[in-house]
Amino acid sequence: MEKEIIKRAIEEELVSQIKTNPIVSIVGSFNSGKYGLILRLVNHFENLFFIDFRQKYDLQIISDAKYFFETNHQKFFCLYEAYLHPEILEIVKDIIKNNPTNGRFLLLSSQLSNEYKLFLESITKYTTTINLSTLLLNELKIDTLKDLKEYWFKGGFPASFFAKSDLSSVKYLTNFRHLIIEDVKLRSKSKFDDFLKLCAISNGEIFSISSNKGLTNISDFLQIKYLEILEKKLLIRLLPNYYNKSNQNKKPPRFYFRDSGLLNNILGINSFSELEEHIIYKTSWECIVIENIICNMQVWEAYYYESSKNKISLILSKGPFKLAINIALNIQTKEINAYMNAIKELNPTASYLVIPDCNKLHFYNDKIKVSNLADLIKDIKLY
């Protein structure tokens, strides 16, 4: 596919939120497409003023930021990585508390640290937060199995997906991974890289330090610290366990990489044919499905379900609705029977089985709809 500035799924909601909130916060991993989103926002807000707090020139504003913001009150300020300078966030908070005018500040952040969370909580009355993923399947209008396989292998980081070849994509993702390792400024970079590989092999599982013993020489303390870093940098997603009366033993969350391309790259997978033969082939597919569904259904709560006997990959819950979604590579009778047992336990509003190669959504039986990912997203958006 030719590279272009893609219209993001959140764009219309973002424009609406900017018009009705003094501050809007966008959080998305490094290189997920925030700058491209800003280029599209210029079409909606001619008074947009972009400040990048990673650039030395823009840092000059810090010395008298309050004066600068107040004397340019007609501007809509887009502050990129302002979390790097907490004093700027405090000035923004003071300005908005004194004069809560809608459409004043857009904050873009590549990580969700505890400090930034606390800042957002302190201004809940004046702000809303929107999550920006890497490129989604419906944003790229992917509707063929060939294009899906390319997306599956390369992932949704724009520079990776639009790379002219698999080799170029691999080189980009390798450099990206090294940048992440450099950015975290750890004493042992090799240990963090080893931890990434351990996580990649365990993608989709419950993170367990005890299970990792014998697989790594990384201390328990460092494993917890490294996992927190990956979560803060929005590179992994923790999916909580769905808990109900028939499922008394609440389990820890499962973790998934948010981008399949990064997952594949960490394990040295250099082509889709190599991915097909790899142990993480299925969990790589789970990574795509879960991230695409959750990012398209941001007002829904997302979980996995696991009782003593049965499992469901993904549960979406909102008000009276509860959607069950099982993720598979193909249709297998044994898996369908196990899924039916889980459906009886949970009694969802609707139940789906999502597989990569499916021409169109159809009923497998009176309980389960089988679908490709694109048609599934269209169908669940009707609820």
Beta strands, then each sheet from edge to edge (+ up, - down):
strand 1: 23-27
strand 2: 48-52
strand 3: 76-80
strand 4: 105-109
strand 5: 127-131
strand 6: 236-239
strand 7: 254-257
strand 8: 301-306
strand 9: 311-318
strand 10: 321-327
strand 11: 350-354
strand 12: 362-363
strand 13: 368-371
sheet 1: 2+ 3+ 4+ 1+ 5+
sheet 2: 6+ 7-
sheet 3: 8+ 9- 10+ 11+ 13+ 12-
end
